[in-house]
Amino acid sequence: MILPIVVIYCIIAAFFLADSSEQSYNKKKVFLIILGIALVCISTFRPEDMPDFDNYSLFFYSSDAGGRFEPGFVIITNILKELNNSIYLYLAFWAALAISLKLIAITK
């Protein structure tokens, strides 16, 4: 599972180091959007035997983690459960949030 992420990282590094003109900025923006969607999909639909999948699924289905999560995390989890009781929506939301914020930070 780590190999695709390393390959994607190398492609991104080569892509951004190759050209820094203004015209390529729009191409880079489109590339980052496509890359972000791909990373969200990889993160959401990863195998269930990954180390942290059990933690996410246990918290999602029980909503009782002994007070070790922030209140905002619990509230958003409960809202997502009301919308659709699917762990994949839950994982997709958190992956989209984390990956998009990291890609924004990288481009700044």
N, C-alpha and C positions, 0 to 999 in steps of 0.2 A: 504494500500500500504506500510505502514511503517513496518508492521509485517514481511513480507518476508525478508526485509533488516536486521532487528534485528536478525532474526533466522540465516541468513547467517553470520552475524558478530559473533554470539556466536559459530557457527560451526568453523569458521576460528580461533577464539581465542583458542578454545579447541584443534584444530588440531595442532597449532603451539606451544602450551605449553606442549603438551603430549610427544613429542620426538624431540631430538635435534641432533641425530646422522647424520653422513655424508650420509649414505645410504638413509635416509628419505628425504634428501635435494632434490633429483630428484623427489620423489613423491610429495613433496610440490610444486615444480616448475610446474608440470603437473596440480596439483590441483589449483594453482593460475591462470593458463591459462584458465582452464575450468570455474573457478569462474569469471574471468574477462569477458569472453564471455557471461556468464549468466547475469552479472550485466549490460553489454552493452545492451543486449536484453531487460532486464527489463526497463532500462532507455529509450531506443528508442521507445518501443511499449507500453509505459505507457498510461493510459487513457487521453483523451483530456481535461478532466475537472480538471487536475492538475493545481496548481496555476501559474506556469511559462510557461505552454504550449502556452498560448495566446501570451506572449511576444516573444517567439521564432518564432512562426508562423507569427506573424505580421511583425517582422523584416525580416524573410526569404522571404515573398511574397512582401514586399514593398521596402526593402533595404534602407529605409530612417528612421533612428532612431534619427534624429536631431543632429547628430554628437556626440552621447553619447557613441559610441563604438570605440575601437581602430582600426586603419587603417588595421592592419593585419587580424582582425576578419572580416572586411568588404570584404577584398580581397579574403579570403578563402571562405566566403559565396558566393561571385560572381562566383568563380571557381566551387564550388559545384553545383550552379544553372546551369552553362553551361554544366556540365557533365550529370546531371540528375535533372530535376525540381521536385524532390520529397523531401518533408520535412523529410521523414524517413532516407534518406541518410544523410541529414544535421544533424539530431539528432544523428544518429549512429556515424558519424565522431567525433562530439564534445564529445559524451559519451566515445568513444574508447580512445580518446586523454586524457581526464581527468582521467578516471578509470585506464588506463595503467600507467600513471605517478604516480598516488597515490599508486598503487600496487608495483611499482618499489621502490618508496620512503619507503614504509612499510618494504620491504624486506632488505633494506640496513642498 
